[in-house]
Amino acid sequence: MKNLRTSVLCACFALCSLGSLAQENNVPVNEPDYNKPKLFAGLPDQVNLNIDDLGNLFGIPLGSGTSLRFADDTQLRFEGEVVSSGSKYGNSLQTVVVRSTNYNGANITLSKVTQTDGSVVYRGRIISLKHGDLYELQQRDGRYVFIKRNFYDLVNE
């Protein structure tokens, strides 16, 4: 009788374990949405930037409006309000964030790094978390250009 009871108990455990939900293959919570709308769809893949305008952005006080010009005659014109500005390491690193008024949800983040030899390097992005594309600031042939990229090439959720 003990052997029969043990066998029935083992069979019950086996049936319960087969029906458990622990083995489901769930989709991750933050799966990328590759169908986000493109904010810069009608704009070129590469936009030249006027270097003087980059330096001028770092002197604008918080809450002030600004407009960023581009060297090319493109329809990309970034207008907005300075929402953050800061510096560290004796002004060798300066950062400014501008919230766009003409591109819904977009922000431009620019950093100015002054090297020990006195040279200046700029880094930055125009990005919106609601859209599937962005512009990244890169230096090419001694000029600064915004290069269009896909959102998920840069961001992992």
Helices and strands as residue ranges (DSSP letters): H 2-18, E 46-48, H 51-57, E 65-68, E 78-88, E 93-100, E 107-114, E 120-127, E 133-140, E 143-150, H 151-154
